[in-house]
Amino acid sequence: RHPQPKSGAVSTPLFRVYSPPSLLATEMAPSMIFKIIVIVILLMILASLGSGLVFLIRGGAQDNHRLVKALTVRIVLSISLFALLILAYATGLISPHGL
């Protein structure tokens, strides 16, 4: 047990344990979070395109169904990304620069 400090005195520990700040504890700018989301969606689109290519090269009845499903996922992701970009522009999260 630590001795109780006298009135008005501040008790400080002898040693402090360093703990690095966690990602959740630090504040990220909304624009950085938006960039990460866009990059993740783009990577998902590329993965869907790659899987579609594999199913196209393999051929077969089962692979045709998988090919259609992979391309449908790519279209949904692309439309979602476009809608996200329009929403970010409308809310002012992104803005065009001088061209």
C-alpha positions as a Markdown table, in Angstrom:
| # | Residue | x | y | z |
|---|---|---|---|---|
| 1 | Arg | 0.0 | 0.0 | 0.0 |
| 2 | His | 1.1 | 3.5 | -0.8 |
| 3 | Pro | 1.0 | 5.9 | 2.1 |
| 4 | Gln | -1.8 | 8.4 | 1.9 |
| 5 | Pro | -0.6 | 11.9 | 0.8 |
| 6 | Lys | -1.0 | 14.8 | 3.2 |
| 7 | Ser | -3.7 | 17.2 | 2.5 |
| 8 | Gly | -2.8 | 19.4 | -0.5 |
| 9 | Ala | 0.0 | 17.0 | -1.6 |
| 10 | Val | -0.2 | 15.1 | -4.9 |
| 11 | Ser | 0.8 | 11.5 | -5.0 |
| 12 | Thr | 2.6 | 10.4 | -8.2 |
| 13 | Pro | 3.8 | 6.8 | -8.9 |
| 14 | Leu | 7.5 | 6.1 | -9.0 |
| 15 | Phe | 7.3 | 4.4 | -12.4 |
| 16 | Arg | 5.0 | 4.9 | -15.3 |
| 17 | Val | 4.4 | 2.1 | -17.7 |
| 18 | Tyr | 4.5 | 3.3 | -21.3 |
| 19 | Ser | 1.6 | 2.1 | -23.5 |
| 20 | Pro | 1.5 | 3.2 | -27.1 |
| 21 | Pro | -1.7 | 4.9 | -28.2 |
| 22 | Ser | -4.1 | 2.6 | -29.8 |
| 23 | Leu | -5.7 | 3.3 | -33.2 |
| 24 | Leu | -9.1 | 3.8 | -31.6 |
| 25 | Ala | -7.7 | 6.3 | -29.1 |
| 26 | Thr | -6.2 | 8.6 | -31.7 |
| 27 | Glu | -8.5 | 10.7 | -33.8 |
| 28 | Met | -8.3 | 10.3 | -37.6 |
| 29 | Ala | -9.4 | 13.0 | -39.9 |
| 30 | Pro | -12.6 | 12.2 | -41.7 |
| 31 | Ser | -10.8 | 12.7 | -45.1 |
| 32 | Met | -8.3 | 10.0 | -44.1 |
| 33 | Ile | -11.0 | 7.6 | -43.2 |
| 34 | Phe | -12.7 | 8.3 | -46.5 |
| 35 | Lys | -9.5 | 7.6 | -48.4 |
| 36 | Ile | -9.1 | 4.3 | -46.6 |
| 37 | Ile | -12.7 | 3.3 | -47.5 |
| 38 | Val | -12.2 | 4.2 | -51.1 |
| 39 | Ile | -8.9 | 2.2 | -51.3 |
| 40 | Val | -10.6 | -0.8 | -49.7 |
| 41 | Ile | -13.5 | -0.7 | -52.1 |
| 42 | Leu | -11.1 | -0.4 | -55.1 |
| 43 | Leu | -9.1 | -3.4 | -53.8 |
| 44 | Met | -12.4 | -5.3 | -53.5 |
| 45 | Ile | -13.2 | -4.4 | -57.1 |
| 46 | Leu | -9.9 | -5.6 | -58.3 |
| 47 | Ala | -10.3 | -8.9 | -56.4 |
| 48 | Ser | -13.7 | -9.4 | -58.0 |
| 49 | Leu | -12.2 | -8.7 | -61.4 |
| 50 | Gly | -9.4 | -11.2 | -60.7 |
| 51 | Ser | -11.8 | -13.9 | -59.6 |
| 52 | Gly | -14.0 | -13.3 | -62.6 |
| 53 | Leu | -10.9 | -13.7 | -64.9 |
| 54 | Val | -10.0 | -17.0 | -63.2 |
| 55 | Phe | -13.6 | -18.3 | -63.6 |
| 56 | Leu | -13.6 | -17.2 | -67.3 |
| 57 | Ile | -10.3 | -19.0 | -68.0 |
| 58 | Arg | -11.4 | -22.2 | -66.3 |
| 59 | Gly | -14.7 | -22.4 | -68.1 |
| 60 | Gly | -17.4 | -25.0 | -67.1 |
| 61 | Ala | -21.0 | -24.7 | -66.1 |
| 62 | Gln | -20.3 | -24.1 | -62.4 |
| 63 | Asp | -17.6 | -21.5 | -63.3 |
| 64 | Asn | -20.0 | -19.6 | -65.5 |
| 65 | His | -22.4 | -19.1 | -62.6 |
| 66 | Arg | -19.4 | -18.0 | -60.4 |
| 67 | Leu | -18.3 | -15.6 | -63.2 |
| 68 | Val | -21.7 | -13.9 | -63.4 |
| 69 | Lys | -21.7 | -13.6 | -59.6 |
| 70 | Ala | -18.2 | -12.1 | -59.5 |
| 71 | Leu | -19.0 | -9.6 | -62.2 |
| 72 | Thr | -22.3 | -8.7 | -60.4 |
| 73 | Val | -20.3 | -8.0 | -57.2 |
| 74 | Arg | -17.9 | -5.8 | -59.2 |
| 75 | Ile | -20.8 | -3.8 | -60.7 |
| 76 | Val | -22.4 | -3.4 | -57.3 |
| 77 | Leu | -19.1 | -2.2 | -55.7 |
| 78 | Ser | -18.5 | 0.2 | -58.6 |
| 79 | Ile | -21.9 | 1.8 | -58.3 |
| 80 | Ser | -21.5 | 2.0 | -54.5 |
| 81 | Leu | -18.1 | 3.7 | -54.9 |
| 82 | Phe | -19.6 | 6.1 | -57.4 |
| 83 | Ala | -22.5 | 6.9 | -55.0 |
| 84 | Leu | -20.0 | 7.3 | -52.1 |
| 85 | Leu | -17.9 | 9.8 | -54.2 |
| 86 | Ile | -21.0 | 11.8 | -55.1 |
| 87 | Leu | -22.1 | 11.8 | -51.4 |
| 88 | Ala | -18.7 | 12.9 | -50.3 |
| 89 | Tyr | -18.7 | 15.7 | -52.8 |
| 90 | Ala | -22.2 | 16.9 | -51.8 |
| 91 | Thr | -21.2 | 17.0 | -48.1 |
| 92 | Gly | -18.0 | 18.8 | -48.8 |
| 93 | Leu | -15.7 | 16.0 | -47.7 |
| 94 | Ile | -14.0 | 16.1 | -51.0 |
| 95 | Ser | -13.7 | 19.1 | -53.4 |
| 96 | Pro | -12.3 | 19.6 | -56.8 |
| 97 | His | -9.0 | 21.4 | -57.2 |
| 98 | Gly | -8.2 | 23.9 | -59.9 |
| 99 | Leu | -7.7 | 22.2 | -63.3 |
